[in-house]
Amino acid sequence: MTETIDVFSRPLQIGLIGTGYAAKLRSQALQTEPRATLTAVAGHTLETTQAFSQTYGAKPSDSWAELVQQPSLDLVIVATVNRDHGAIVRAALEAGKHVIVEYPLALDVAEATALIALAKAQAKLLHVEHIELLGNMHQALRTSLPAIGTPFYARYTTIKPERHAPKRWTYHPELFGFPLMGALSRLHRLIDLYGAVATVSCQTQFGDRNEASDPYYTTCYCTAQLRFQSGLLADVIYGKGEALWQAERKMEVHGQAGALIFDGEQGLLVQAEGSQPIVLGSRQGIFAKDTAMVLDYLTDGTPLYVTPEASLYTLKVADAARRSVETGQTITLE
């Protein structure tokens, strides 16, 4: 963000909404950070919130609505179910807080657009986390791209079999959102590397539970084809659940002078004269790095690695994928 905001010289008081995996990693990062103190936590249930707060030396709040109104807080971190992101971010910004929110900013493009405008009007930081850009694969891919010349095709696959599929919010369509919105990073890392998208075509398949009243699905499979304005064609495959049988986490990019293949923790540069491995750094510590970069921004004005506008653009592409599923048509982006 380029607008002027408060620069802090004292430890920031932080409120955290959520008690899951991302919230845990945020809290751990703050334990060793002298520039900030985790002050308050709000979670889904009082029992879980109390246990989480005790572990990290914070005070439990009755609700997120109560937490964002606490006058002592400088920054609110939103790490809860996707459906609630937009409402919580709006309440926090209107209460005069800086905000970190795990992607997506909201499940509705118009709402996300309005939140970015609100943050600017309030002169408050709105940081949408995209740690995939800080990860080992993305950094190695960015560094290695020049070796393959002009890329013309990319394929990104993340498949996670789970048997039996859990009744977690990530398997609930209302709480998680459209698959490529809830899993926005699958599109965002490609857009970060290759720029604007021209067209999107998408299909989904879900496995339902036997009970008609059960909203949780057992399997989600989503495949999208993106044509970028550069001409590059990309296939994105995202799947999870009990009807998928082989885990896969693979990125491949093909260019006129070679290909880059990242399969799990293994990287490979393939060229006419042969192949050579690509060394990947550690995947550990990227939530801590993201947290530290936000504090750098708030204390020193150091620019952040991603803007909310960039995340919003990817959300628009994800929404185009959703509309493609609904209409059965290829969607052209402006």
N, C-alpha and C positions, 0 to 999 in steps of 0.2 A: 504494500500500500504506500502511496506517496503523500497522503495528507498528513498534516502535523497532528501529533497526539502527545499526551503527557509522557514525559520520560522520568522514570522512577530512580531514585537514589537509595531507597530503603527496601527492605524485603517486601515483596508483593504478598498480599494475603489472597489465597486461592481457594475457591469453592469448586468441588468436583461433583458432577452428577453422573452416577453410574458406579457399579461395583463389580463389573465383569473384567474380562481379560485386559482390554485397553485401559480401563480405569486403574487396574492393578499396576500396569507398567508405568503409567503416568505418576502414580503415587510413589513407586520405587524410585523413579527419576528425581522426584522432589525431595526425597529423603537426604540426598547428598548435595542439594542445591542451596547455597547460602543466600541467593537472591530472592528466594520465595519460600513461603510456608503454607502447607496444606492446612487450612483452617476448618473447613466444613465439608461434609459429605452428605449427599441425598441419594437414596437407592430405591429399589422396587419395593422392598419390605423393610420394616423397622428392624427386625432381628438381624438381617443381613447387613443393613446399614450400620448398626451398632457394632457388630463384629469387625467390619471393615474399618470403621473409624478408629476403633481401639488399636487395631494393628498399626495404623499409620499416624496415630497421635492427633486425630482431628475430632471435631464434635459432630455428632449425627444431627441431621436436620429432618424435620417431619416430612418435607416434600421439596421438590425442586422449586416450586413457586415460592416457598418460604425462603429457600436458600438464596435465590437471586436478589431478594430484597434486603439482604443483610448489608448494612451500610459500611461495614469494615472491609468487605471484599473488593479487591481490585480487578480480579480476573476470574472468569468462570470457565471451567472445562466441561464440555458436553460429550459424554461417552456412554450413551444409553441407546435404546432402540431407535432405529432410523425414523420411524413415524413421528417421533416427538421432537426431532432436532429443530425443526423450524419454529415451533411454538416456544421452545426453551430459549433459543437464540434471540428471538424477538423480545421476550421478557427480560433477558439479561441485558441486552443493548438498551432497552428503554429504561432500565434501572441504572444505567451509566457504567456498566461493566465492560471491560475488554473480554473477548470470547475466543476460545479455541473450541472447534467442533470437529469430531471425527467425520470423515466423509460418509454420506452426502450431506451437504448443507441443509437440504430439504428434499422431499420427494415430489415437489411441484416446482416447475421452472419459474413461474410467476412469483411464487413465494420466495424462492432463493434470490431472484432479481431484486425484490423489494427489501430483503434483508441486507444485501450489499449496499443499497442506497441508504438504508437506515444507519448502518455503521459509519458511512461517510458523513451523514448529517450529524451524528453524535460525536464525530471525531474519535471513534473507538476502533481498536484493532478487531478485525474479524478474520481469524486464521482458520481455513479449512485444511485439516491435516491430510497430506498425501505422502505418507512415508514410503510408498513404493518408489518414489523418485530418489529417495536417499538410500535405497537398498543396494545390495552388492550386484545383483544381476543388471539392474537398470544403469548403474554407474559403469559397469564393464561394457554393456551394450553401447552406451553413448560413446565411450572412449574408442571402441573397436569399429564403429560404423564406417569411418573413412577407408578402412582396409578392403571393403567389399564394393566400393564404387557406389553408383546410384542404386538405391534399393528399389525393387519393383514389387516384391511380395513379402508379407509377414504373416505368421500364424502363431497365435498365442492360446495355449490350452491350459486350463486349470480344472482338474477333475478330482473330487474328493469323495470316494465311497464311504458311506457310513451305514452300518448295519447293526442294530436297527436304527432308523433315522430318529434323532432325538426330537422331543417336543420343545424345541427352543425357538426363540423369536426369529432366528435366522431361517427357520422353516415355515414361517407364518407370513403369507403374502401381504397382509395389511401392515404388519410391523416391520418387515424387511424391505418391502417395496418391489417394484419390477426388478428382475434379477440383475440387469446391468446398471441399474441405479443403486441398488444396495451394494453391489460389487463394482462400484464406479472405477476403481483402480484398474480393472481389466481394460477399460477404454482409455483411461487417462495416461497411462505410460506410453501408449501408442501415439496419442495426440501430442504429448510432450515432445516426442521425437520427430513426428512426421507432419505436424501442423494441421491445417483445416481439412475438414471432411466434406466431400461433395455429396455422396449418397450413402444410405444405410438400408440394408435389408436384413430382417431378423425373424427367427422362428423359435418357439419355446415348446417344451413338453414337460408335463408335471405328472407325478404319480400321487394319487389321492389315497387317503386312508379309507378304510371300510365304512366307518361311521359317517353318516351324512352330515352330522352336526360338528364334525371335527375339522377345524379350519387349517390344520397343519398338513402340509404335503409330505410325502415320503421321499420324493425324488424331484430334482429340478435339473433340466437340461436346456441350455440356451445357446444358440449359435447365431452369430451376426457376421455379415460381410460389409466391410467399409471400403469405399473407394475414396481416396484422399484427392484433394485438388491437385496434388503433385503427380497423380497418376498411379501411385502405389495402391495395391489391393491388399487388404488384410482380412483374415478370418479370425474371429474371436470365439472361443468355445469355453463355456463356463458350466460346470455341472457338480452336483453334490447329491448324496442320498443313497438309498439301499438298492436301487436298480442299476447302479453303476459298479463295475467290478474291478477296475484297474485304475489306481491312482496315477495322475500325470500332472506334471508342472513343467511345461516346455514352451520356449520361445524360439522361433527360427525366423531369420531374416535373410532373404536372397537378393543379391545384387549382381550387377554386370561383371564384377571381378571376384565374386566369392560369396560365401554364406557364413552366417553366424548362427550357431546352434547352442542354446542353453537348455540343458536337460537336468532338472533338479539343481544340484550344486556343481555340475560339470559344465564347462564352457569350451567351445571348439570353434576355431576359425578354419574354414575349408576354402582352399584356393586351388587353382590348376596344378600348381607345383607341389601340393601336399596339404596336410592338416597340422595344426598346432594348437595345444591347449590354451585356454584363457583362464588365468588365475582369478578366482573370485574372492573378494574380501569376506569378512564375517557378516552374518545377518543380524548379529546381536547388537542391541543398543540403539536401534534407530528411533524408538519412541523417546528415549532419553535425548538423542540428538535433536529431534524435532522440538522437544520442550526447551532445551538450551537455546535453540535458535530463536524461539519466541521471546525468551527472556533477554537475549542479546538485542532484539528489536526494541523491546520495551525499556531497557536500561541504557542502551547505547545508540539506538537508531539504526542498527545493522540491518540491511535489507533481508527479507525472508526469501526462501527458495521457491515459493509458489504464491500466486495471488488468488484471491477468491474469484476473480473474473475468469481465470483459467479453469478453475473447478466448475464454474457455472457453464462455461462453454461445453465441457465434457458432459455435464448434466443434460444440456440441450441435445447432444448426440445420443445419449441414453434414452431420452424421451422420444427421439425420432425412431429409435429401435422399438420402443414400446408401441408407437403408432403404426409401425410396420407390421408388428404382430397382429394388432387389432384390425387392420385393413387388408392385410395380405399383399400390400404394395411396397415397392421400393420408395423410400422417402428421400426427397431432395432437400438439402439444407441450404439456407440462404448464405 
